[in-house]
Amino acid sequence: MAKAPDAQKAIPSQENLLLDYVRRLEKHRGGRQVVHVHLSQLRPFNRREQHIRAATSSFDPLISATMGQLFALRSADLIFAFKEEARPQVETVVQKVRFLFSDDPLIAEASTHEKPFATWYDAVNDYDEILRLARDLAEEEEVRLTKVRSRMDARSSLRAKQEQGEPLTPDVLARVEDALGRADLSNYVRRQFVCKVDSKLIPEQEFSELFISINDLRETLMPGVNLTSNRWLFYHLTETLDKRMLSMLSKTDAITITGEISINANVKTLLSDEFQVFDDNVSASRRGAMVIELQKEDIFSDLPAFLIAREFVQERGYRVLLDGLTMQTMFLVDREKLGCDHAKLIWTPALADAGDDVKERLRQIAASGGGGKMIMCRCDTRESVEFGRSVGIDRFQGRFIEGLIAEDGRRRDLLKLKHRIQRGTSPEDEDEEMVD
């Protein structure tokens, strides 16, 4: 972690590269021009990564023909320095980019907007203005980086304090739960998808896990407390959080719920009055779209209670997921005998090095009960997906999968933009076609 700031310094920002270019341009101003495309003035929904990428790629033919140099700034603005003879081609590209965002007020209300979509400069007559712009941009980026480094240092210090911080005692737990009772926990709800992933790494979303981020809670509400120092008190804390999640899910205005979801719960929670109230407020169709995740330690700490809870929730239409299987426990715990609908295996690189016997036994487990029963979680690398597929697992969850979802979304948006350009239609035209 300590190397992160140095790594940032080692890679020049686009703003610093622009300033360096402009300084060198001073002796070669003749026949050079610059255009500043103000994408930062667009509305946020038009400044998503896929949109900026589409705009940036529009300059690729000119760059390949060595007609100019592009600087893609942190703000989303684009600055293109080019040879004077390429002005007609550059104007065409800028118009093309302008067309991509024709639904934005910056374009639609161009006559009344304070800033133009693009500002043009001549390097001979406007050099001082170009230099001032480059300096201002470089200074702003340096200020931003300084703030980022400061936040990173503060977070690292806080994590170290938490790891060696105040132990979780009954008195501390009481203070924590009091703080939780007054907090709006909807701000701490996170969502991570479970996806079926094919051989081309195309994700197909099946359901998403909703959970309250313990780390974010700790950093804002309980700094300096080591929440995991006492296993049983931490278990009690998670039970409190489970019940708060149920309460939020019962209120449709608390958090947005779309598609099939899974929630974490303790066995004791499923047998509580709070779950009964939650169940009474959930429609039968919605129950069939919900998965309840239970940790293996919780299941085996009171197996008779689990069997009662599992039978109850499955009769109501919920599915049950056995969570927390590891390389050491996956052969000891039988999902089918426990009556669980799904199971999650935690990915670790040690699985790939475990040998052919382990892989073959895992292949048999994955094949039992049909596809979709086994899910590999905490998948942060491509290796995890490739290994899972090699043993018959095709459902995955983790940061790498979230990246695949984002990339698939960008790919689909770029295709839409490409089709829009090819058809010569504006977003308004497409909306009219959809209505018709």
Secondary structure as UniProt FT lines:
FT   TURN            2..3
FT   HELIX           4..10
FT   HELIX           14..25
FT   HELIX           26..28
FT   TURN            30..31
FT   STRAND          32..37
FT   HELIX           39..41
FT   HELIX           44..46
FT   HELIX           49..57
FT   TURN            58..59
FT   HELIX           60..64
FT   TURN            65..66
FT   STRAND          68..72
FT   TURN            74..75
FT   STRAND          78..83
FT   HELIX           84..86
FT   HELIX           87..100
FT   TURN            101..103
FT   HELIX           105..108
FT   TURN            109..112
FT   STRAND          118..122
FT   TURN            123..125
FT   HELIX           127..163
FT   STRAND          166..167
FT   HELIX           170..182
FT   HELIX           185..188
FT   STRAND          189..197
FT   TURN            199..200
FT   STRAND          203..212
FT   HELIX           214..221
FT   TURN            223..224
FT   STRAND          225..226
FT   TURN            227..228
FT   HELIX           231..250
FT   TURN            252..254
FT   STRAND          261..264
FT   HELIX           267..270
FT   HELIX           273..280
FT   HELIX           284..287
FT   TURN            288..289
FT   STRAND          290..295
FT   HELIX           296..301
FT   HELIX           303..315
FT   TURN            316..317
FT   STRAND          319..325
FT   TURN            327..332
FT   HELIX           335..338
FT   STRAND          342..346
FT   HELIX           349..351
FT   TURN            352..353
FT   HELIX           356..367
FT   TURN            368..369
FT   TURN            371..372
FT   STRAND          374..377
FT   HELIX           382..390
FT   TURN            391..392
FT   STRAND          395..397
FT   HELIX           399..423
FT   HELIX           427..435
//
